[in-house]
Amino acid sequence: MKQKDGYHGRLIMDGDGRWATAQGAPRLVGHKAGVDTVLSIVKAAPEAKVHTITLFAFAIANWKREKNEVDGLWALFMEFLVTTLDELLDEGVRFRLIGDASGLPKNVRDAGKDAEERSKNNTGTLLQVALNYDGVDEVTRLLKRALSAEVTPEDVTSEYVLSNLDTEADNNPDVVIRTGMKERAGRFSYWRSSAFLPLQSAQSVCVGTETLWPDFTTEELKEIISFADPDSRLFGSQRV
């Protein structure tokens, strides 16, 4: 579905644990504070001229974390999906769950699908939440579906691939934001995409901020959009 004027922001929400540790609190306290940030950022997205927000909430690799933290995260996701999200849906937000849904706890999967159904006709900000997601796994699942459907080699075009990813076609991220980046030391800095929407973000502008996710604000989002200036992208048409 083609979105209205504005931008698609892809957010890697990093720093919850460090935020909690700095306050002498358990990591889950940071994750709870991070949910509050999600609520405020999504509600204010139109103010920042952002029509779509895609959040990296749980990577397939995150299953390797301590069991107590993983269990606590799924409890937080359930609370978000059945309680917090209603406030956003009532304001016209449309919700989509992306990632390998088959690997989700059943209650989380069912709550996510219910939120999708209830908000499918909403016309406000599109909120996509990636749970049990990895970019390589996304392509693997796409290939399995193509083989199962007996898609011919001639049918496998760039358009076919981009139209059969987890996210909506023709709505790729304009800006990728990673919070909680380490302070730059010396001449070089670095960027790690964490295998989040690698194909969809091929032409995205990538921006890192030292701000930990619980401290991220709408004002900083607007500053980053202005700094990234995605409308100035040349997409290879001109040497700079």
HUBEL-V722626 format. One line per field, one symbol per residue. ss: DSSP state (@ for helix, = for strand, . for the rest). psi: psi as a letter, one per 40 degrees, with the letter a starting at -180 (. if undefined). A space follows every 10 residues. Layout:
ss->???
psi->???
//
This chain:
ss->......==== ==...@@@@@ @@....@@@@ @@@@@@@@@@ @@@.@@@@.= =========@ @@@@..@@@@ @@@@@@@@@@ @@@@@@@@@@ ...=====.. @@@..@@@@@ @@@@@@@@@. .....===== ===.@@@@@@ @@@@@@@@.. ..@@@..@@@ @@@....... ....====.. .......... .......... ....====.. ..@@@..@@@ @@@@@@@@.@ @@........
psi->hhiaiaihhh hhgieddddd ddefiidddd dddddddddd dddedddefh ehhhhgdhid deeeiidddd dddddddddd decddddddd eehhhhhiag ddeiiddddd dddddddded eieahhhhhh hfihdddddd ddddddddef hiddegiddd ddefidihif gihdhhhhif iihhhadiai hheffhfddd edeihhhiie hideehiddd ddddddddgd eehefeehh.
//
